């Protein structure tokens, strides 16, 4: 079923020759409805991902993925084999997902070459899929060569009505702008569409530092009776003393805790490592928490979900950590 122009992850191999499919001349395209290719043997399209269907559902568009034999439209840049495109039936219209192919290649580039963090890749992928869902809901063909500045401005107006926070809109638009710049840099379009993305102006506010005496009082008031309270106290003490991101704290393992001294290595965005230093109170809180644990999980901070059948599945999630911090703030009045 898979030919030599298929990668191990079922994705097509990129090439720039739009006139040839393998060693055969590509047949002339006949409109937007794709037809079968006279290959021997024929190649069946395989689509292991359903991200686009999820994005389409947000706009109440009924979508259905189908696999069939087809040929590539002439003039496309992205595929060597005849099985790059899947047709999605949206409101009765057959549409080749040119934009999805470009999005998949960009997300792969972010992961493998740009070495972006997993959270960044997920966020960018989600925002690009939402744009495609909006375009599909507004009867766009989803062909890369038919994307216009007007489409991008319409999406920005949609976001302005849906997301009241300028920061939230900016986060979504930054991902789309970065994708459009990559498309232009790779030569997949004739002109750069990223200049059609206008970011909302954000207020620049200085952080309000807490009084050191007040901070000491709040931290000393943290409960420490149960194992769960010990974990919460250790997490808060670690974050305050090191200034680490929550994701950096949750990536730590028990073996990362220093046996002596106060230096600890964390891994941040882009897999970059740096040294942070624990205060005496933070070290005592973490040591007290680790000494009380009896589980076999390697994670530094764990959850207490009883549904977890394996200790290896008990690493605390980002959502769980943020909930803990919010609850503690409410309890101590911070």
C-alpha positions, 0 to 999 in steps of 0.5 A: 500500500505504501510506496517509496515516496511515503515516509514511515509516518505515512506522510508524503515526501516533499519535492518541488517538481510539480510536473511529474509523479514518480516517473510518470507525467502528471495528468491534467487536472480537471477542476476541483473534484479529484479523479483516479490515477491510472497507476499500476498498482493504484495508491489509496490515500491514507489519512491518520490524523483528524485535526482538521475534522476537529477544527471544522466541528468548532464552526458546526460544519459537518465533515467526513473524511474519505479515502479513494484513488485520485490524482494531484492537481497540476501546479502543486508544490508539495507531493511526489506521490498521488496520495497527498490529498484527501477530500473532505466533504464539507457542506456537499463540496469536495475540497482538496486540502492544500492548506492542510498539506502546508500546515503538516509540513510546517508543524513537522519543520517546527518539531524537527528543524526549529526544535520548538517545545512540544507546547509551542508545536501544539499551540501553533498547530491548534491555531492553524487548524482553527483558521482552516476550520473558519475558511471551510465554514465560509466556503473557501476551497482550502487551496493554498493558491486561493488564500487571499488577504481578504480571508485573513482579514475576515478571520481577524474580525472573527477573532476580535468578536470571539476573543475579547483579550488582545493577548489571546488574539495576538497569540493566535495571530502570531502562530498564523503569521509565522506559518505564512512566513514559512510558506513564503520562504519555502516558495510555496506561494508567489507572495508573502501573506504574512504582512496581512496579519495585524497584531493587536496592541498590547498594554505594557505593564510592569510586574507588581513585586510582593513584599519579602516579609509578606511572601515569607508569611504566606509561604510559612502558612502553607499546610504540610500535614498530608502527602498532598499538602506536602507536594503542594507546598514543595511545588509552590516553594520551588516555583517561588525560589527558582522562578521556573515555568510550571512546565519546567517544574513538571518535567523534573524527575526525582533523581534531579533533586540534588543530594547535596547543595542547592543547584538543580538543572531544568530543561526549558523551551527548545530543550535548553538546559540551565541551572537554578538554585533552591533556597533553604526553605524550598530545599527543605519542603522538597526533601520533606515531600520526597521522603514521605512518598512511597510510590514508584513514579519517577516524576518529581511532582505526581497527581493522586488520581486513583484511576491511574493504573500505572505509577508511570502515568501519575506525573502531574499535568500543567492544568493540575499544577495551575489548579493547585497554585490557584487553590493555594492563593485562595486559601492564604489570600495571596 
